[in-house]
Amino acid sequence: LPTIFLVGASIDYSRIGPGAAQLQSALDSALLAGVIAKPGTQVDTARAAFATQIALASGSYTAQFTLNADNTLSGTASGT
């Protein structure tokens, strides 16, 4: 029984890693796209880039982008 538990846990863990990396990559790409966009369109550009990057992934993902007071762009993403 402990062996079955460990095998199941390792399979679950191995499935999480690539998904997290893909989510981080999509968020990074979206932020870079937003940073180089025309002023006033940074957040919309980042949203569109994120949607394009994550479109082929299985699961449900969301991202929030914020244009900060110092004109920097930040974002967070989550998914299931």
N, C-alpha and C positions, 0 to 999 in steps of 0.2 A: 504494500500500500504506500509506504513512503517513496518508493522508487517511481510509482505511477504519478504521485503528486509532484515530484521533482521534474519529471519529464514534461508534465503538463505546464508547470510554471516556466520552464525554459522555453517551451514553444510560445507561450504567451509573451514572454519577454522579447524573444527574437522578432515577433511581429510588431512590437511597439517601436523598436529602434528605427527602422526605415521610414515609418510614418512620421515620426518626430523630425527626422532629418529632412524629409520632403516638405513638411510644414514650415520649418525654419528657412529652408531655401526659398520657398515661395514668398515668405514674409520679407526676407532680405532683398529679393529681386523687386518686390513691390515698393519697398522703401527707396531703393535706388532710382526706380522709375519716377517716383514722386519727387525726389530731390531735384532731378534735372528738368522737371516740367516747368511750364510757364507759371509765373506768380499768379496765385488765385486758383490754380487748377491742381495743385500738388496732391491734395487729399483724394480728389476724384480720380486722378491718374493712378495713384497708389491702389485704390479700390479695384479699378479696372485691371491693373496688372496682376493683382492677387487673384482675382477671379479667373483670369486667363491661365495663370500658373497652376492653380489648384483644380481646374476643371476636370482633368482626367483622373484625379485621385478618388479612391473609393472612400466614402465616409462623408460626414457633414462638417464643414469648416467655416469659421467666421473670422473676420479680422476687423480691428478698430484702428483707425489712423487719426492722429492729432497733429495739427500744425501749431507748434509752441510759440510763445511770445517772442523768443529769440530767433524765429524763422527756421527752426529745425523741425524735422518731421519724425515722429515716433509712432510705433505701432505695436499691437499685441495680436496674437492669433490663438485660436483654440479650436478643438475639433473632437469628433468622436469617430 
